[in-house]
Amino acid sequence: MCTANLIVTNHEAQSFPSCSLAKDDSEAYKDHCKPQRLEFDRVLCDVPCSGDGTLRKSHDLWRKCMGNEFHLLQVNIAMRGIALLKVGGRMVYSTCSMNPVENEVVVAELLRRTGSSVELLDVSNELRELVRRPGLSTWKVNDRGSWFQTYEDVPDSRKNIILPSMFPSRTSIHEGHTVYNSFDVNSEYNVPFSRNFNIGDTNNVNCDTGGISNSNSVQSLGSKFPLHRCMRIVPHDEDGGAFFIAVIHKLSPLNENQVIKVRKTENLLSTNRTVKLQEQCQHRIVSEALDDKKLLDGQNKLSVANQTSKDDNRIEVKVVSDDVEYSQTESGDRSHRMDKLDYQHKWKGIDPVLFFKDEAVIKNIVSFFGIEESFSLEGHLVTRSTDNARRMYYVSKSVRDILELNVQVGEQIKIASLGVKMFERHRSKDGCSCAYRLSYEGLSLLFPYMRKRILHASPVDFQHLLQYRTINFACFADARFGEEASSLMPGCCVVVLREGCQVADSIAKDPSPIAIVCWRGKATMNVLVSPADRKELLEYRFGFKAFKVEDEKSNKEIDALAEGSL
Ligand SMILES: C[S@@+](CC[C@H](N)C(=O)[O-])C[C@H]1O[C@@H](n2cnc3c(N)ncnc32)[C@H](O)[C@@H]1O
């Protein structure tokens, strides 16, 4: 992923976990040095939608979908976004649909539900070059070809599908939100076609009003919210697709009645489980990395690890955690949800993230690569539980804080991937004194803090390394580079394109040094960079077009190169 500051999850957004240690809001907002609750400065809800804004390229959509079916999911996802947003934070709600039921209707419902806790921002002065039109304040709802102006018009048989919240005139159930008299913000609005739109402008000769006249009575049924602050990007303005954007600002915490009902559930994962896995992982690493230890010592460790492993199988510490219940969308029942949890339990991405805490191994890495103190590895390296610390990922302080919080709340966030891969374990037979090699992915982050294991190659040798991957020391064009390489201790190193030798054009584009991860073997220098990355370097840096990407086996070869078997 190439960034230490990222966690990827694939939760359903409407039930994204709360991760809170705070009993109430006052605690959550106290100035703790560590976060007490997972909250976001910014949230982007680019929600699932009918996609009718892409009609120009997907003609079939016209016949297939209405969009009404997405309404509740969209509301629930956005409500969850607001709940997880920091006070003072902003959330963008967007769709690639033109249907008000997926757009203004959702925004109006959010404003209704959250009362004075949020405001819809006027962003007309931002991104001025973006050609946009104001949001609608009146519309009709289409259901199977029939158009409805109010909920009362909907036949009883469809009242469970077409909801009151889909109509502009629904009254607010919350006090405190500024109420706007209905007004026609759409007088300049001119769309060539429309399905659920009922635009209150008789000048819109192209507007499909669905058989209902644009009378003043429609105006009086307009939304009371300032929905004109939403942005509509329409296909014919800039010869593209349609898009809808609303920016919401959180003013105060939501209260309990505002949609979110917290209920207690059992989480199959637990803090204890992770702590045990953590210990187990450390034992394995110690016993593998320090292979000069006595066998007996190793056996003792193994038996501890086995014991822990057996214990793990039995552990089902039931941790009570927050779960969110949705009043409108809850279609699945409780048992279904638990089945789902069981299923997720087996899912690979659920593997706990473990902090790598083995000080001896970390010290060894720091000393081998000469990593400066200002770049601290301690507390920033994580592994996955099934990986047995084969790969170590570097994470930023903010990610570390979230991981610690997540463990404390019983691992409610299921993490698919995170951080940047920085070190990989190798089993070289070359007599390398460090059990880990660098990963090319993490090189740009670490390189400025590295003081050892760096060689500088001429452009010709650098290019040859990229092209041929393995070069005998004696075969380098620059004999001095060959000597330097052969006098380096075996193991992982970094080869930098010699300063002053970079291609002028590429320096202008990116002045950072051009460096690759290599392995100093017995008699050869081997490049530990994937074919795709080598291709990119050759093409982008050297303008070398003829490079052919090798087949997939090459990644395995990289491991083999580092393990001395090639
Ligand atoms: C409009 S697309 C987002 C596109 C994305 N912003 C991008 O640039 O690639 C909506 C995405 O939401 C995903 N999705 C559908 N249901 C979801 C849910 N309940 N929670 C989270 N994501 C969901 C869909 O798979 C789809 O990828």
PDBQT file of the ligand as one rigid body, heavy atoms in Angstrom, charges set to zero:
ROOT
HETATM    1  C1  LIG A 601     -20.035   4.037  -5.550  1.00  0.00    +0.000 C 
HETATM    2  S1  LIG A 601     -19.047   2.717  -5.143  1.00  0.00    +0.000 S 
HETATM    3  C2  LIG A 601     -17.666   3.448  -4.380  1.00  0.00    +0.000 C 
HETATM    4  C3  LIG A 601     -16.568   3.653  -5.330  1.00  0.00    +0.000 C 
HETATM    5  C4  LIG A 601     -15.282   4.115  -4.691  1.00  0.00    +0.000 C 
HETATM    6  N1  LIG A 601     -15.455   5.408  -4.060  1.00  0.00    +0.000 N 
HETATM    7  C5  LIG A 601     -14.177   4.164  -5.720  1.00  0.00    +0.000 C 
HETATM    8  O1  LIG A 601     -13.775   5.260  -6.100  1.00  0.00    +0.000 OA
HETATM    9  O2  LIG A 601     -13.747   3.088  -6.142  1.00  0.00    +0.000 OA
HETATM   10  C6  LIG A 601     -19.863   2.023  -3.782  1.00  0.00    +0.000 C 
HETATM   11  C7  LIG A 601     -19.116   0.857  -3.190  1.00  0.00    +0.000 C 
HETATM   12  O3  LIG A 601     -19.769   0.466  -1.983  1.00  0.00    +0.000 OA
HETATM   13  C8  LIG A 601     -19.647  -0.927  -1.843  1.00  0.00    +0.000 C 
HETATM   14  N2  LIG A 601     -20.712  -1.355  -0.917  1.00  0.00    +0.000 N 
HETATM   15  C9  LIG A 601     -21.903  -1.918  -1.200  1.00  0.00    +0.000 A 
HETATM   16  N3  LIG A 601     -22.594  -2.136  -0.053  1.00  0.00    +0.000 NA
HETATM   17  C10 LIG A 601     -21.806  -1.696   0.950  1.00  0.00    +0.000 A 
HETATM   18  C11 LIG A 601     -21.948  -1.666   2.357  1.00  0.00    +0.000 A 
HETATM   19  N4  LIG A 601     -23.039  -2.115   2.957  1.00  0.00    +0.000 N 
HETATM   20  N5  LIG A 601     -20.924  -1.174   3.084  1.00  0.00    +0.000 NA
HETATM   21  C12 LIG A 601     -19.798  -0.707   2.488  1.00  0.00    +0.000 A 
HETATM   22  N6  LIG A 601     -19.620  -0.712   1.164  1.00  0.00    +0.000 NA
HETATM   23  C13 LIG A 601     -20.607  -1.199   0.412  1.00  0.00    +0.000 A 
HETATM   24  C14 LIG A 601     -19.801  -1.444  -3.247  1.00  0.00    +0.000 C 
HETATM   25  O4  LIG A 601     -19.188  -2.689  -3.366  1.00  0.00    +0.000 OA
HETATM   26  C15 LIG A 601     -19.079  -0.370  -4.060  1.00  0.00    +0.000 C 
HETATM   27  O5  LIG A 601     -17.742  -0.735  -4.221  1.00  0.00    +0.000 OA
ENDROOT
TORSDOF 0
